[in-house]
């Protein structure tokens, strides 16, 4: 039997995370990824939150680019114009994710029986491609400037544009990552990491301009190479999270919590298996339970229903739960041929 979970539940999870400077740096390059995203449970509500996050971040990035356009107009720097166009184009990469969230609100069909949530994971692949492209561009440009140094004009304006770009992109990154975690969207978190890589690029502009101003012209390409390494670190995190979703990986702690909740249900003699997968930012669970063969059909139905209800409290972001109850045979072994439900 299947249970659709659309109610809001509060879930308390205790996680010990490292603190200090090292932990803060690690959080920037590889944000802690866990599946206990339990603040928003409703499928439509969480999709709406994702769309809202994309809209707000697009406006913020557009505002950042507009400020940079103004600086370009004042300074007349062609290099800054190229960087500004790059920021505009990167802001538009959120559109596929917006479309994916919108598709996720559509009902399942006879062809797409699980709905369209997987479009979100495919959008995550597009985001990964954009992060990889940013790393390639940053690396190639840094090597080119290292071999053939290019003088930087209007250093003050270049630094100002770099500062604006860094602040704008980092604010968007923090916002996207926070909302992505809250609704359980690996793709939105990856898009936040994408904004962070753009911020790193702007930071390279700022630090490079500072080095040139202090009389170190090679500071610009050297900082660019360091930023390229930072982008590759962020890319590794994004690839890990998105591909785990595509391969139906879940946090083992979720499986442990589900098994414990099911085993504690009256009438359940054993938990044979628990399987879970993320589709977009919702979890779908499938469990097999062993029950006493003397259990009546009505009681078996109640046990399965109570087990599903227990899962909704143990597993955040649960969309559906399918529970199979099997009686034990006369030898005390599961009777796989006669499921009660």
C-alpha positions in Angstrom: 0.0 0.0 0.0 1.2 3.5 -0.8 1.1 6.6 1.5 1.4 10.1 0.1 3.2 12.3 2.6 2.4 16.0 2.3 2.2 17.1 5.9 4.7 19.2 7.7 6.7 17.5 10.5 9.5 18.8 12.7 12.4 16.4 12.8 15.2 16.7 15.3 18.6 15.4 14.2 21.8 15.6 16.2 24.9 16.0 14.1 28.3 17.0 15.4 30.2 19.1 12.9 33.7 20.4 13.2 34.2 24.1 14.1 37.0 26.6 13.8 38.9 28.2 10.9 39.6 24.9 9.2 35.9 23.9 9.3 34.9 27.3 8.0 37.3 27.0 5.0 36.0 23.5 4.3 32.4 24.7 4.4 33.2 27.3 1.6 34.8 24.8 -0.8 32.9 21.7 0.2 29.6 22.5 2.0 28.5 19.8 4.4 26.1 17.6 2.5 23.4 15.7 4.4 20.0 14.5 3.5 18.2 15.7 6.6 16.6 18.6 4.9 13.5 18.8 7.0 12.3 22.4 7.2 9.9 22.1 4.2 8.1 18.8 3.6 5.3 19.6 1.1 6.3 18.8 -2.5 4.6 21.8 -4.0 5.8 24.1 -1.2 9.4 23.0 -1.5 9.3 23.4 -5.3 7.9 26.8 -4.9 10.7 27.6 -2.5 13.2 26.5 -5.1 11.6 28.6 -7.8 11.6 31.6 -5.4 15.3 31.1 -4.6 16.1 31.0 -8.3 14.1 34.2 -9.0 15.6 36.2 -6.1 19.1 35.1 -7.0 18.6 36.0 -10.6 17.5 39.5 -9.6 20.5 39.8 -7.3 23.0 38.7 -9.9 21.4 41.0 -12.5 21.8 43.9 -10.1 25.4 43.0 -9.6 26.0 42.9 -13.3 24.2 46.3 -13.7 26.6 47.9 -11.2 29.5 46.4 -13.1 28.1 47.8 -16.3 28.1 51.2 -14.7 31.7 50.8 -13.7 32.6 49.7 -17.2 30.9 52.8 -18.6 32.9 55.0 -16.3 36.2 53.3 -16.7 36.0 52.4 -20.4 37.7 49.1 -19.6 37.2 46.4 -22.3 38.5 43.7 -19.9 35.8 44.6 -17.4 33.2 44.6 -20.1 34.1 41.0 -20.9 33.9 40.0 -17.3 30.5 41.7 -17.0 29.2 39.8 -20.0 30.5 36.6 -18.4 28.5 37.3 -15.2 25.3 38.1 -17.2 25.6 34.8 -19.1 26.3 32.8 -15.9 23.2 34.3 -14.3 21.1 32.8 -17.0 22.4 29.3 -16.2 19.8 29.2 -13.5 17.0 29.1 -16.0 17.2 25.3 -16.6 16.9 24.8 -12.8 13.9 27.1 -12.8 12.3 25.0 -15.5 13.1 21.8 -13.6 11.5 23.1 -10.4 8.4 24.0 -12.5 8.3 20.6 -14.0 8.5 19.0 -10.6 5.2 20.5 -9.7 3.4 18.6 -12.5 1.5 15.4 -11.6 2.8 12.0 -12.5 1.5 10.5 -15.8 1.2 6.9 -17.1 4.5 7.5 -18.9 6.3 9.3 -16.1 4.9 7.4 -13.2 7.3 8.9 -10.7 6.6 12.4 -11.9 9.2 14.9 -13.3 11.5 15.3 -10.3 14.4 13.8 -12.1 14.6 16.9 -14.3 16.1 18.6 -11.3 19.0 16.2 -11.3 19.5 16.7 -15.0 19.6 20.4 -14.4 22.3 19.7 -11.9 24.4 18.1 -14.6 24.1 21.4 -16.6 25.3 23.4 -13.6 28.3 21.1 -13.2 29.2 21.6 -16.9 29.1 25.4 -16.3 31.4 25.1 -13.2 33.8 23.0 -15.3 33.7 25.6 -18.0 34.5 28.4 -15.5 37.5 26.4 -14.3 38.7 25.9 -17.9 38.3 29.6 -18.8 40.0 30.7 -15.6 42.9 28.3 -16.0 43.5 29.1 -19.7 43.4 32.9 -19.1 45.7 32.6 -16.2 48.3 30.6 -18.1 48.0 33.0 -21.1 48.6 36.0 -18.9 51.5 34.3 -17.2 53.2 33.6 -20.5 52.3 36.9 -22.1 51.6 39.5 -19.3 48.9 42.0 -20.2 49.0 45.4 -18.6 45.9 46.3 -16.5 44.5 49.8 -16.9 42.2 51.6 -14.6 43.3 49.5 -11.7 41.0 51.2 -9.2 37.9 50.6 -11.2 39.0 47.0 -12.0 39.3 46.4 -8.2 35.9 48.0 -7.6 34.2 45.8 -10.2 35.9 42.7 -8.7 34.7 43.6 -5.2 31.1 44.1 -6.4 31.2 40.9 -8.4 32.6 38.9 -5.4 30.1 40.3 -2.9 27.1 39.8 -5.2 27.9 36.3 -6.2 28.9 35.2 -2.7 25.6 36.4 -1.2 23.7 34.5 -3.9 25.8 31.4 -3.3 25.0 31.5 0.4 21.3 31.9 -0.3 21.1 29.2 -2.9 23.0 26.7 -0.8 20.9 27.4 2.3 17.6 27.0 0.4 18.9 24.0 -1.4 19.8 22.2 1.8 16.4 23.2 3.3 14.4 21.6 0.5 16.8 18.8 -0.2 17.8 19.9 -3.7 21.4 18.9 -4.7 20.9 20.8 -8.0 20.2 24.1 -6.2 23.2 23.6 -3.9 25.3 22.9 -7.0 24.0 26.1 -8.5 25.0 28.0 -5.3 28.5 26.5 -5.7 28.4 27.8 -9.3 27.7 31.3 -8.1 30.6 30.9 -5.6 33.0 30.0 -8.4 31.9 33.2 -10.2 32.6 35.1 -7.0 36.0 33.5 -6.9 36.7 34.7 -10.4 35.7 38.3 -9.3 37.9 37.9 -6.2 40.8 37.0 -8.5 40.2 40.2 -10.4 40.3 42.1 -7.1 43.4 40.5 -5.7 45.2 40.6 -9.0 44.6 44.3 -9.4 45.9 44.8 -5.8 49.0 42.9 -6.6 49.6 45.0 -9.8 49.0 48.2 -7.8 51.7 47.1 -5.3 54.2 46.5 -8.2 53.8 42.8 -8.7 52.4 42.4 -12.3 52.6 38.6 -12.1 50.2 38.6 -9.1 47.3 38.7 -11.5 47.9 35.4 -13.3 49.2 33.7 -10.2 46.1 34.5 -8.3 44.1 33.3 -11.3 45.8 29.9 -11.1 45.0 29.7 -7.3 41.4 30.6 -8.0 41.3 27.9 -10.7 42.4 25.3 -8.1 39.6 26.6 -5.8 37.0 26.2 -8.5 38.2 22.6 -9.2 37.7 21.9 -5.5 34.1 23.3 -5.6 33.5 21.3 -8.8 34.5 18.1 -7.1 31.9 18.7 -4.4 29.2 19.5 -6.9 30.0 16.4 -9.0 29.9 14.2 -5.9 26.5 15.5 -4.7 24.7 15.5 -8.1 26.0 12.1 -9.2 25.1 10.6 -5.8 21.5 11.7 -6.5 21.6 10.3 -10.0 22.8 6.9 -8.7 20.0 6.9 -6.0 22.4 7.3 -3.1 21.0 8.4 0.3 22.6 9.2 3.6 23.0 5.8 5.4 21.7 7.5 8.6 18.3 7.9 6.9 18.2 4.1 6.3 19.2 3.5 9.9 16.5 5.8 11.2 13.9 4.2 8.9 14.9 0.7 10.0 14.8 1.6 13.7 11.4 3.3 13.3 9.9 0.3 11.5 11.4 -2.3 13.9 9.9 -0.5 16.8 6.3 -0.8 15.4 4.1 -3.3 17.3 3.5 -6.4 15.2 6.7 -6.2 13.2 8.9 -9.1 13.9 11.8 -8.0 11.6 12.7 -5.5 9.0 13.8 -7.4 5.9 14.9 -4.4 3.8 14.5 -0.7 3.4 15.2 1.0 0.0 15.1 4.8 -0.6 15.9 7.1 -3.4 15.8 10.8 -4.1 13.8 12.0 -7.1 14.5 15.7 -7.4 14.2 16.9 -3.8 11.7 14.3 -2.6 12.4 10.8 -1.1 10.6 7.6 -2.2 10.8 4.6 0.2 10.2 0.9 -0.2 10.2 -1.4 2.9 9.7 -5.1 3.5 8.6 -6.3 6.9 8.1 -9.7 8.5 5.0 -10.2 10.6 3.4 -13.1 12.5 1.6 -15.5 10.2 -1.3 -15.6 12.5 -2.0 -11.9 12.0 -5.4 -11.2 10.4 -5.7 -9.3 7.2 -7.2 -6.3 9.0 -4.4 -6.2 11.6 -1.8 -6.6 8.8 -3.3 -3.6 7.1 -3.1 -1.6 10.3 0.5 -2.7 10.9 1.5 -1.5 7.4 -0.4 1.7 7.7 1.3 2.5 11.1 4.6 1.6 9.6 4.1 4.1 6.8 3.1 6.7 9.4 6.3 6.0 11.4 8.4 6.5 8.3 6.9 10.0 7.7 8.3 11.0 11.1 11.6 9.2 10.7 12.4 10.3 7.1 12.2 14.0 6.2 11.1 15.0 2.7 9.3 11.7 2.2 7.0 11.7 -0.8 5.8 8.1 -0.9 6.3 5.0 1.2 5.4 1.5 -0.1 5.4 -1.1 2.7 5.2 -4.9 2.1 4.3 -7.2 5.0 5.3 -10.9 4.8 4.2 -13.6 7.3 6.7 -16.0 8.7 6.2 -19.6 7.7 5.9 -22.5 10.1 9.7 -22.9 10.2 10.1 -19.3 11.3 11.5 -18.1 7.9 9.9 -15.3 5.8 7.3 -16.6 3.4 8.3 -14.7 0.2 5.5 -16.3 -1.8 2.7 -14.9 0.4 2.9 -11.2 1.1 0.0 -10.1 3.3 0.0 -6.6 1.7 
